[in-house]
Amino acid sequence: MTELRKYKNDQSFLKTMLRRKKESDLVQKPLKTRLNRVLGLVDLVYLGVGSTLGLGAYVLAGEVAVKTSGPAVVLSFAFAAVASALSGLCYAEFASRVPKAGSAYAFSYVSIGEIVAFLIGWDLVLEYSIGCASIARALTGHIDKPLGFPMKRFFNETFPMDIPFMAPYPDFFSFSSILMLSVLIAWGMRESSLLNKIFTVVNLLTVAIVIVTGIFKVDFKNWNIPKNELPQNGKGGEGGFLPFGWSGVFVGAATCFYGFVGFDAVATTGEEAKRPTKDIPLAIVLSLAIITSSYCGIAIVLTLMWPYYDQDPEAPFPHIYNKLNWYGLEWVVTVGAVFALFTNMIGTLFPLPRILYSMASDGLLFEIFSKVDSKTKTPFWGTLICGAFAAVLSSLFNLQQLMDMMSIGTLMAYSLVCICVMILRYTNDGTEQSTVNESDRGGFCIMQLISSSFNLSNSRVTNKRTARLSTIIIIIYVVVSICFCWTMSKAQINGQLNAITGTALGVFGFCLVVLCVSLFRQPQSSKRPLFVVPWVPFVPCLSVVLNIYLMTLLDSATWVRFIIWLFIGILIYLFYGLRHSEERLTRRRTLDEAYMKPICYDIQAC
């Protein structure tokens, strides 16, 4: 009866949704992958740089400088780089630990459970789809603007759309450009990787030209413009290096963070990289280093060449070159921006079908997404369907509507990856409960709680009790982080810090420090991958706080749209994924074989 009760409990609705994959299964599975392992370290670095280094280099620096940060846009990029680097280290450890297609989806399946993994995968689908659509829409503008907007005039007059929540006209150019790249990516990994390399090289050369030529027009006075020399319209703030204060720097960092979205595409190549456990972590680190250097270099040159209050937020460098009569460089930057946008589109289209492939292979999404073409060795139909979806989005919605949804999915995924790293780092090594110190046994008391929370016995071996306690501490830390970041963002938006808000921030901040120290004192698992995040739990804990803080700066409309998308995903999971889950079916077959064997009545024969 006890075994039968256990069988029924294992099939319960709650345990079905919270079941987790074994890390060993995911490590062994890529050896039998149907995808083609053709990507080396150089290919992965090109993919990381190409999918990230784009509009941030040609648009964000000028936009943040003129609106929120001034010359301190350099610091905004630096802070955004720190937030991305902390998450990048966590991605690198997980890619080394779980070399599987699917990125954060696969990671959370191991650490948290199936329902959370599905929602993260569904969240990433939205992120990459909208990311590709917004880049395609921006590409249309960059090509159309130097020519005098002929496409805009033609489509606006021929196919006007008078719908409030849609674009004024359908963008057929962005639609066709996404479909074209989708066919190329579906055709083969080698071909799309080669094209990505070419575009990325052109992009990096353009960035280098911008920085080198800008050095000849550097004027350090532009970093210390006095207030009496600012224009009378009041858009220059208080002047100096921090014209909008430190609050402007942090608000600018939230905007600059968009420029670092995309490096996680490298983590989706676990089944197409030649040496995933070694090359993927190194490629993530190298990509972030190149991207950060490029952004900071561009921000420095941009604000030293021209006063921050006179920057063009949509096309800063062509604006400056036009002012300086450098018309040749103006076209060079325009062409470089077009190539950069193409590489960004490849970087967002590439991981999208891989995530759907991983989810469909696990039975959580429709089977068509798991089909791999025998000739191209790519998820052919999944790539085309994803491309068609992104193409429709780009043709029907304008750039601003698409940009509003780009960051929330990324920040959510980054936060969960950091949480997963901590959960796995403190997981049970297999030691039984009997290894618990005898002094910790007995009734509940305050001293026992303190002793367990801060590991006063200095135990260095994990067991079920320490793993459970560490998970509870992590959950409480996340909840307190949400309260801390929400309070801080509200105080920043209101522009004042009163006694109540200051006290709340102090209490929440103190609790975060205590929880972090408590987690640090817990024993960690002895099972380590080739690459590990340094200074755990401090690095992932700091990353969680930074990501949640940036999420609290997003507007309510973005949250509403995000929740609607997740609700659609939950319906798909409940009516399809829950029944077709490979993990659920495998466990059910195993339990059926264990508990439904025929009874043997002949003792000698048995």
Protein Blocks (a to p, Z undefined) as FASTA:
>chain_A
ZZmmmmmmmmpmklmmmpccdfklmmmmmmmpcbdcfbdfklmmmmmmmmmmmmkmmmmm
mmmmmmmnmmmlmmmmmmmmmmmmmmmmmmmmmmmmmgcehijmmmmmmmnommlmmmmm
mmmmmmmmmmmmmmmmmmmmmmmmmnopmmmmmmmmmmccfdfkbcfbdcfklmmmmmmm
mmmmmnomklmmmmmmmmmmmmmmmmmmmmmmmmmmgcfklmmccfklpcfkopnongpj
blnojklmmmmmmmmmmmmgojlmmmmmmmmcfblmlmmmmmmmmmmmmmmmmmmmmmmm
mmmmpcfklccfklmmlmmmmmnopaklmmmmmmmmmmmmmmmmmmmmmmmmmmmmmmmm
nopacfklmpccfklopafklmmmmmmmmmmmmmmpcfklmmmmmmmmmmmmmmmmmmmm
mmmmmmcehiafklpcfklgccddfklmmmmmnopnopabdcfklmmmmmmmmmmmmmmm
mmmmmmmmmmmmnopacfklmmmmmmmmmmmmmmmmmmmmpccdfbdcfbdcehiaklmm
mmmmmmmmmmmmpcfklmmmmmmmmmmmmmmmmmmmmmmomklmmmmmmmmmmmmcccdf
blklZZ
